[in-house]
């Protein structure tokens, strides 16, 4: 009986570790995607302000560019 409980506890610990690792991997991927989207937004603002003047990167243009980039990622 004692050995069975230890085995069950060990299996439960292994499953918990696997689940935690999977969650960490998913979180890391999500943060990487968010970082790339923000980087793309920053580059978009810089490109539009360089080509068309300093006030050309309106919030509407940025929102449209970000929406397109988010659809690409997800």
Secondary structure, DSSP 8 states (H G I E B T S, - for coil): -HHHHHHHHHHHHHHHHHHHHHHHHHHHHHHHHHHHHHHHHHHHHHHHHHHH-TT---HHHHHHHHHHHHHHH-
